């Protein structure tokens, strides 16, 4: 009751402060409240919601901000605090930094806004359109209503490129298929401007150093038909009597230790001249081979804007330069000298982090990590990364052990900025630097009441991009040594009663290969949505097993160095789709699927390679590893006679999340999660846990909930609360819980409401 009175008092103060703001507005002034937008002819606007949003972005001024969208607390502070005598101090800070001066209405500003809106409509094909405004006064607060009208949007019928026989016109026609403006699309000056820039890059990439987009122009013909138009591109000569000149690269000079404040020049001390390059560095910072490998412009070749950009990208991608600049000096009527100026950045960093990872009903995850990075270890842009972390999961109401899980991880990774292969290889991409990575990882995990396990792994991987959106990671050699160090007597009894679980915890070698394909969509101009896709393939023991079986076909389970090796195939994928409906509202969907198939030398997939569900980034209505498999019902998840972790060989998960902005950095979300894991084969200890086409869809768990996020762009703190709507562990026909939702019941909330606190978005 006392808390309710306090909240009511705060709200009353806020309301009174809002009223005070209005009374303190000077005579003859009106406080700007907000703007409204109406489309008088909505059916004639294409994607009317986007048009409204675009008009809103051009509205000026911005009204005074409101706390929780209701109260102008900052304006109230500015008006109530007396004018400070000095431009510093607490009063000045409170009035002008925390407080916010009033925003008054102005017809001149409204008129300018309507002009900007008309310009937007005209630039997007609404040639016959208008935007008018009218104001309405309510309690000395001004509300502006903008009304837009149009006769419709013009669309492109045809695009004509220059038809003469000049070199530049021929180049433009050669790239006609790459035109982004297609017949039938709405007219857009932004797209036309982008096309001019694209054609300029094509032409400059063929040696025309002095060419720019200003030499390209277009005109529009609106006579072909009703709301249809033709676009004509043309090339302008430098003067009436000259042609555009083609240039070739003459000398290339590289300054790996260039300082921005030093005078440019070609000092001949400390130089190395080889293979057409002059390298000037007072002391060795970057080896010659690394420099040559990343310089894509070539002596004797025509100047190329594309190769210029690729060279800049390569040196920036090395991670050891903070500034990369390539200057060109004309050394002859058709020659250019290239000066590559590279300004080094700090090559070594030490970072640390402490975080609260997840919280469920009874569990709190805490973690700390530290890392050291050297980005130029052997003077060839090799990157050494040493990382260590400690994570603990505590059970807040634990009756026996406060710490439930302890995980200690250490990793050493060495990366090379090229492909280390035993045979010659062509450049896989001009856009990005390919990398070879060697990683040694040790992961120790102690489940206090069950076991201690250690996994030591080594990966040799190639990582490259073919273009900005696609990435490939090939790991031809992956070795993992898994050892179960010790078990409690209770866990030993559990393993004795469950042969499949015992086999998954065997000491085992995993020797195989992996491949990952990653696609990351981009928000191109005019697009509101993009996708993400990742697929992983892992094959273990497929080479060793046939060899071992050929020498000894009678042995049921072959060993390597005195211990069995795993033999399985594992496939999984992660697909996401991000739809931005408006500036403050988005809809995100994700699908996860995977399967792990043991065969040959393995009856089951190793425990660490199996799938699991639940937790802050999965089906949030279940705790981590507490869902599934299938319709299996764990009689007592808290019992020490039954291992609480539920894993499977097959995974299927679907997530949907509606995200919206509450106020600035405070975001909200409504979400639904669905999914489960299943076994490939029936298991006596986990009945109904196997995958069956006839019933798997009946065993999908469904949860829903709400979330609040503090989104500071560079850092996100997320809190989600959810509860199950469908429980596959309940008997068939009784799995939906719509008639069992008792939010007022304390016991129901304890058993069903799952809280998750995490860093970052779930997907």
C-alpha positions, 0 to 999 in steps of 0.5 A, spaced: 500 500 500 505 504 501 509 503 495 502 504 491 502 511 495 509 513 493 508 511 485 501 515 485 505 521 489 510 521 483 505 521 478 501 527 481 508 531 481 509 529 474 502 531 472 503 538 476 510 539 473 507 538 466 501 543 467 506 548 470 510 548 464 504 551 460 503 556 465 510 559 464 510 559 457 511 567 455 505 571 452 505 571 445 508 564 445 506 557 443 509 551 445 510 546 439 507 540 441 507 535 435 506 534 428 500 529 425 501 527 418 495 525 413 495 522 406 489 525 402 489 520 397 492 514 400 491 509 395 495 513 390 501 513 394 506 507 394 507 504 401 503 509 404 506 507 411 513 508 408 511 515 405 508 517 412 515 515 416 519 519 411 515 525 411 515 525 419 523 525 418 523 531 415 518 535 420 521 541 424 522 542 429 523 536 434 518 537 440 520 537 447 522 530 449 517 527 454 519 522 460 515 515 458 512 519 452 507 523 457 511 528 462 516 534 460 520 533 466 526 536 462 522 542 460 520 543 467 527 543 470 529 548 465 523 553 466 523 552 474 531 553 475 533 560 476 538 563 470 545 561 473 550 567 474 555 563 471 556 558 465 558 553 469 556 550 476 551 545 478 545 550 476 548 551 469 548 544 469 541 542 471 538 548 467 541 547 460 544 540 460 539 536 464 533 541 463 531 543 456 529 549 453 522 550 450 521 549 443 516 554 440 511 554 434 514 557 428 510 558 421 516 559 418 519 552 420 513 549 418 513 552 411 520 550 410 518 543 413 513 542 408 518 544 402 522 539 404 516 534 404 515 536 397 522 535 395 522 528 397 515 526 394 518 529 387 525 526 388 521 519 388 516 520 382 510 524 385 511 529 380 504 532 381 504 533 389 503 538 394 504 538 402 500 543 406 500 544 413 495 547 418 496 549 426 491 548 431 492 551 438 490 547 444 491 550 451 497 554 448 500 548 445 500 548 437 499 541 433 501 541 426 497 537 421 501 536 414 496 533 409 500 530 402 496 530 396 498 526 389 496 524 382 500 518 383 507 516 382 511 515 376 515 509 374 520 508 369 519 505 362 526 505 359 533 507 360 537 509 355 545 509 355 549 513 350 549 510 343 555 513 340 562 509 339 566 513 344 570 509 349 566 512 355 560 510 352 562 503 350 564 502 357 557 504 360 554 500 355 558 494 357 555 495 364 548 495 362 546 489 365 548 491 372 543 497 372 540 498 378 534 502 375 529 497 372 523 498 368 517 498 372 520 501 378 518 507 381 522 513 379 528 515 384 533 521 384 537 517 389 537 511 385 539 515 379 545 519 383 547 512 385 547 510 378 552 516 376 557 514 382 557 507 379 558 508 372 563 513 374 567 508 378 566 503 372 570 508 368 575 510 373 577 503 373 579 503 366 584 508 367 580 515 366 583 518 373 580 525 372 573 522 370 568 524 376 560 523 376 560 530 374 561 528 367 555 524 367 548 527 367 541 524 365 535 527 363 528 525 364 522 524 359 515 524 362 511 523 355 511 516 353 505 514 357 500 515 363 505 516 369 511 513 365 518 516 363 524 514 360 531 516 362 537 518 358 544 518 360 549 522 357 557 523 358 560 530 358 567 532 355 572 536 359 571 541 354 568 542 347 575 540 344 578 535 348 577 527 350 578 524 357 585 522 358 587 515 360 592 514 365 597 508 367 601 507 374 608 508 373 612 508 380 609 505 387 612 507 393 610 505 400 611 508 407 609 503 412 610 508 418 607 514 415 606 519 420 600 524 418 604 530 420 610 529 416 612 532 409 610 527 404 617 525 399 621 520 397 627 520 401 632 515 399 635 512 405 632 506 408 629 504 402 628 497 399 626 497 391 624 490 389 619 488 383 617 495 381 615 497 389 619 502 393 618 501 400 621 506 405 621 504 412 626 507 417 625 500 421 622 494 419 614 494 421 611 490 416 615 485 411 616 486 404 612 479 402 606 482 406 606 489 403 606 486 396 601 481 397 596 486 399 597 491 393 593 490 388 594 496 383 600 494 379 606 498 375 604 499 368 597 497 368 591 502 367 589 506 373 583 503 377 578 506 382 576 499 384 583 496 385 585 502 389 579 501 393 581 494 394 588 496 396 585 500 401 580 495 404 586 490 404 591 494 408 585 496 413 583 489 414 590 487 416 588 491 423 595 494 424 593 501 420 589 506 423 589 510 416 590 508 409 591 513 404 593 512 397 595 519 393 597 519 386 602 524 382 602 525 375 609 524 372 607 524 365 602 526 360 599 519 361 602 516 367 601 516 375 606 515 381 602 512 387 604 513 394 601 509 399 601 512 406 600 507 411 599 510 419 600 504 424 595 503 430 597 500 436 598 493 435 597 490 442 591 490 446 589 487 453 582 487 455 578 485 460 570 483 462 565 482 467 558 480 466 552 477 468 550 472 463 543 469 464 538 468 470 533 463 471 528 462 476 534 459 481 540 460 477 545 466 476 550 466 471 557 470 472 563 470 468 569 474 467 574 474 461 581 477 459 584 477 453 591 479 450 592 481 442 598 482 438 596 484 431 603 484 428 607 478 432 612 476 426 612 483 422 607 480 417 600 482 420 600 475 424 595 476 430 596 472 436 590 472 441 590 469 448 584 469 452 582 466 458 575 466 462 571 463 468 564 462 468 560 460 474 553 458 475 550 459 482 543 456 485 541 462 489 536 457 493 541 451 493 541 447 499 547 443 498 552 447 493 552 454 492 556 453 485 552 449 481 557 449 475 564 452 474 567 453 467 574 455 466 576 456 458 583 458 455 585 459 448 591 461 444 589 463 437 594 465 431 592 468 425 596 469 418 593 474 413 593 469 407 592 462 406 597 457 408 596 451 403 601 446 401 600 448 393 599 455 390 593 458 390 590 464 386 587 470 390 580 468 393 577 475 393 580 482 391 575 485 397 578 482 403 584 479 406 583 471 407 586 468 413 589 462 416 587 460 423 591 455 428 587 455 435 588 451 441 583 451 446 582 448 453 575 447 456 574 445 463 567 444 466 565 442 473 558 440 475 559 440 482 554 434 484 555 430 478 562 430 474 568 434 471 570 434 464 575 437 460 576 438 452 582 440 449 582 441 442 586 444 436 583 447 429 587 448 423 582 453 419 581 457 413 577 463 413 575 468 407 570 472 404 568 472 396 564 478 397 561 482 403 555 478 404 558 471 404 564 468 408 567 461 408 570 457 414 574 451 412 577 447 417 581 441 414 583 438 421 580 439 427 582 434 433 578 434 440 581 430 446 575 429 451 576 426 458 571 425 464 576 426 469 572 424 475 564 423 477 560 423 484 558 416 486 551 419 484 553 420 477 556 414 477 550 410 479 546 414 473 551 412 468 550 405 470 543 405 469 543 409 462 548 406 457 547 411 452 548 416 457 554 413 459 557 412 452 556 419 450 561 421 456 566 416 454 573 418 454 574 419 446 578 423 440 574 427 435 578 427 429 575 430 423 573 436 419 568 442 419 565 447 414 561 453 415 558 458 410 555 464 412 551 469 409 549 476 412 545 480 408 545 488 408 540 494 408 541 496 401 538 503 399 530 503 399 530 496 403 527 495 410 529 487 411 535 483 410 537 476 412 542 472 415 544 464 414 549 460 417 550 452 415 555 448 419 557 441 417 562 437 421 565 430 419 568 426 425 572 419 424 570 418 417 577 417 414 580 414 420 574 408 421 575 405 414 583 405 415 582 402 422 576 397 420 581 395 414 586 392 418 582 389 424 574 388 421 573 384 427 574 389 433 567 392 434 570 399 437 577 401 434 581 405 438 587 411 437 592 412 442 589 407 447 582 410 447 576 410 442 575 415 437 568 418 435 565 417 428 559 421 426 556 427 422 553 433 424 549 438 420 546 444 423 543 451 420 541 458 423 536 462 418 534 469 420 530 474 417 529 482 420 524 486 417 524 493 419 516 495 419 518 503 421 523 506 424 521 504 431 518 497 430 521 491 427 519 484 426 525 478 427 524 471 425 529 465 426 529 458 425 534 453 427 535 446 425 540 440 426 542 433 426 547 429 429 548 422 426 553 417 430 555 411 426 561 406 425 565 407 431 560 410 435 553 408 438 552 415 440 554 422 439 559 425 444 555 429 449 558 436 448 556 435 440 549 433 442 543 439 441 540 442 447 534 447 448 532 452 453 536 458 456 536 466 454 537 465 447 533 459 445 526 457 448 526 462 454 520 459 457 525 453 459 531 453 463 538 451 459 538 443 457 531 442 461 527 441 455 526 434 451 527 430 448 521 429 444 515 427 449 519 424 455 517 426 462 523 427 467 519 424 473 523 429 478 528 434 474 531 436 481 532 428 483 540 426 484 538 420 481 536 422 474 541 427 470 537 433 469 540 435 462 536 433 456 540 433 450 538 430 443 540 428 436 535 432 432 534 440 433 528 444 431 527 451 433 523 457 431 523 464 434 519 470 433 520 477 436 516 483 435 521 489 437 519 496 439 522 503 441 519 505 448 523 511 449 530 512 446 534 507 448 529 503 452 526 498 448 521 493 448 519 486 445 513 481 445 516 474 443 514 467 442 519 461 442 517 454 439 522 447 439 524 441 442 530 436 441 529 429 439 533 422 439 535 418 433 533 412 436 529 409 442 532 409 449 529 405 454 531 410 459 527 416 455 521 413 453 518 417 447 524 421 446 525 419 439 523 422 433 517 420 429 514 423 423 507 421 425 508 425 432 514 430 432 509 436 431 505 434 437 512 434 441 514 442 440 514 446 446 511 453 445 513 459 450 511 466 450 513 472 454 515 480 454 522 483 454 525 490 456 532 492 453 537 497 455 540 498 448 546 503 448 548 501 441 554 499 443 552 495 449 545 491 450 542 489 457 536 484 456 531 482 461 526 477 458 520 473 462 516 468 459 512 462 460 510 455 457 503 455 453 505 448 450 509 443 455 511 436 451 512 433 457 505 433 459 501 427 457 498 427 450 491 431 449 493 435 456 499 439 453 496 446 452 496 450 458 491 456 456 486 453 461 492 453 467 495 460 467 494 462 474 498 469 474 495 471 481 498 464 484 505 465 487 506 457 486 504 457 479 509 463 478 515 460 481 514 454 477 512 457 470 515 464 470 522 464 467 526 470 468 532 471 463 538 477 464 543 477 458 548 481 454 545 482 447 539 480 443 538 473 443 538 473 435 
